[in-house]
């Protein structure tokens, strides 16, 4: 698609798996890079089966489908609700995460046509909700970068905070603000090979995000 940040291998994987049943939903960085913001590239694809408690035979079905496409597929992790595959075409590698997600999305996903295929893709709001939840459990600059881009594109932080609590009973805006205070964008940026200007921008956004969360979480006067 015009201007997207997905690689040829990633598009090949998506198109090959587009007819898999039951249908999956593309979310996370892959959905942002290929369909929504197109603000950064991603090394992985997140395929979620919303409303499914276990993956069952899906990892093997995915592996077989990709192998029949002529791709090299190596299982990395395997479990009842999560599996990870390393997929290559001889020149490029993509990590494919398969997730059984029993929690229903807060917003219905989109049906998007690409050529002769049709993909189900999470909405920007759904991804924003998931990214806020992700910030509680991992220190990933890409999550902070994605939240920044989603809010800049018009995302509703107040609505997303409320929906994040609906999806995860352990989520609260105050807990998120505390976790964000412990996040060190400058140090993580150095490890990721990002320049000082980018690190400074992300740290400034982190501070601004904490202020916004605390303001939205404060009881109204009177």
C-alpha positions in Angstrom: 0.0 0.0 0.0 1.2 3.5 -0.8 3.6 4.9 1.8 3.4 1.8 4.1 6.4 0.7 6.1 5.9 -3.1 5.8 8.5 -5.1 3.9 7.9 -7.3 0.9 8.3 -10.4 3.1 5.7 -9.1 5.6 3.2 -8.4 2.9 3.8 -11.9 1.5 3.2 -13.4 4.9 0.0 -11.4 5.4 -1.4 -12.3 2.0 -0.6 -16.0 2.4 -2.3 -16.2 5.7 -5.3 -14.0 4.8 -7.5 -17.1 4.1 -6.7 -18.9 7.3 -9.7 -20.0 9.4 -10.7 -18.8 11.9 -9.7 -15.4 10.8 -7.1 -13.4 12.7 -6.7 -9.7 13.3 -3.5 -7.8 12.6 -2.7 -5.4 15.4 0.3 -3.6 17.0 3.2 -2.2 15.0 2.3 -4.1 11.9 -1.2 -2.5 11.7 0.3 0.9 12.4 3.1 0.5 9.8 1.0 -1.0 7.1 -2.4 0.7 7.4 -2.7 3.5 9.9 0.1 5.9 10.8 2.9 4.4 8.7 5.3 6.3 11.0 7.9 3.5 11.5 9.0 0.1 10.3 8.5 -3.1 12.4 10.4 -6.3 12.6 7.4 -8.4 13.7 3.7 -9.1 12.9 1.2 -9.6 15.7 -1.7 -11.8 14.7 -4.5 -12.0 17.3 -7.5 -14.3 17.4 -9.9 -12.2 19.4 -12.3 -14.3 21.6 -10.2 -17.5 21.3 -9.0 -19.1 24.6 -6.3 -21.4 23.0 -4.4 -21.5 19.7 -4.9 -25.3 19.3 -3.5 -26.4 16.0 -3.2 -22.9 14.6 0.6 -22.5 14.9 1.1 -25.7 12.9 -1.4 -24.6 10.3 0.4 -21.2 10.0 3.8 -22.9 9.7 2.6 -25.3 7.1 1.0 -22.5 5.1 4.1 -20.4 5.1 6.4 -23.3 4.3 4.1 -24.1 1.3 4.8 -20.5 0.2 8.5 -21.4 0.0 9.4 -19.6 3.2 11.7 -20.8 5.9 9.9 -21.1 9.2 11.4 -21.9 12.6 9.3 -22.1 15.8 10.7 -19.9 18.5 8.2 -20.2 21.3 5.1 -22.4 21.7 2.3 -22.3 24.2 -1.5 -22.7 24.6 -2.2 -19.0 24.0 1.0 -17.7 22.5 3.4 -18.9 19.8 6.2 -17.2 17.9 7.7 -18.1 14.5 10.8 -16.9 12.8 10.0 -16.5 9.1 12.6 -15.9 6.4 12.9 -15.7 2.6 16.7 -16.0 2.4 17.3 -12.3 2.5 15.0 -11.0 5.3 13.6 -12.2 8.6 10.2 -11.4 10.2 9.0 -12.6 13.6 5.3 -13.6 13.6 3.5 -13.7 17.0 0.3 -15.7 17.2 -1.9 -14.8 20.2 -5.2 -16.3 21.4 -6.9 -13.4 23.1 -10.1 -14.3 25.0 -10.8 -10.6 25.8 -13.1 -9.0 23.2 -11.8 -5.8 21.5 -13.3 -2.6 22.8 -13.8 -1.5 19.2 -14.7 -3.6 16.2 -11.8 -4.2 13.8 -11.7 -3.0 10.2 -12.0 -5.1 7.1 -9.5 -3.9 4.6 -8.9 -5.1 1.0 -5.4 -5.5 -0.4 -5.5 -6.7 -4.0 -7.5 -9.9 -4.1 -7.1 -10.5 -0.3 -9.0 -9.1 2.7 -7.4 -8.5 6.1 -9.0 -7.8 9.5 -7.0 -4.9 11.2 -7.4 -3.4 14.6 -8.4 0.2 14.8 -6.0 2.9 16.0 -8.1 3.3 19.2 -7.8 -0.4 19.9 -4.1 -0.3 19.4 -3.7 2.8 21.6 -5.6 0.9 24.4 -3.3 -2.1 24.0 -0.2 0.0 23.9 -1.2 1.7 27.2 -1.6 -1.7 28.8 1.7 -2.9 27.3 3.5 0.0 28.9 2.6 -1.5 32.3 4.4 -4.8 31.6 7.4 -4.0 29.5 10.0 -1.2 28.9 9.8 -0.8 25.1 10.5 2.6 23.5 8.4 1.5 20.5 5.3 1.4 22.7 6.0 5.0 23.9 6.7 6.1 20.3 3.5 4.5 19.1 1.4 6.2 21.9 3.0 9.5 21.0 2.1 9.0 17.3 -1.4 7.8 18.0 -2.2 10.8 20.2 -0.7 13.2 17.7 -3.0 11.7 15.0 -6.0 12.5 17.1 -6.3 9.6 19.6 -8.4 10.2 22.7 -6.3 9.6 25.8 -9.1 9.8 28.3 -11.2 7.3 26.4 -8.2 5.0 25.9 -7.4 5.0 29.6 -11.0 4.1 30.5 -11.0 1.3 27.9 -7.6 0.0 29.0 -9.0 -0.6 32.5 -11.9 -2.5 30.9 -9.5 -4.9 29.1 -7.2 -5.4 32.0 -8.5 -5.4 35.6 -4.9 -4.6 36.9 -4.7 -1.4 34.9 -5.1 2.0 36.4 -4.0 5.4 35.2 -2.1 6.1 38.4 -0.2 2.9 38.2 0.7 3.7 34.6 1.9 7.1 35.5 4.1 5.5 38.2 5.6 3.0 35.7 6.2 5.8 33.2 8.2 7.7 35.8 10.5 4.7 36.1 10.9 4.5 32.3 14.3 5.9 31.1 13.9 6.9 27.4 17.4 8.3 27.1 19.1 5.1 28.3 16.8 2.9 26.2 17.4 5.1 23.2 21.2 4.7 23.5 20.7 0.9 23.6 18.5 1.1 20.5 21.0 3.2 18.6 18.8 6.3 18.5 20.3 9.7 18.4 20.2 12.2 21.3 17.6 14.4 19.6 15.2 11.4 19.4 15.9 10.4 22.9 15.2 14.0 24.1 11.9 14.1 22.2 10.7 10.8 23.8 11.7 11.8 27.3 9.8 15.1 26.9 6.8 13.2 25.6 7.0 10.8 28.6 6.9 13.7 31.0 4.0 15.3 29.1 2.1 12.0 29.0 2.4 11.6 32.8 1.0 15.1 33.3 -1.9 14.4 31.0 -2.7 11.1 32.7 -2.6 12.7 36.2 -4.8 15.6 35.0 -7.3 13.2 33.5 -7.3 11.1 36.6 -7.8 13.9 39.1 -11.3 14.3 40.6 -13.2 17.3 39.2 -13.2 20.4 41.5 -16.4 20.8 43.4 
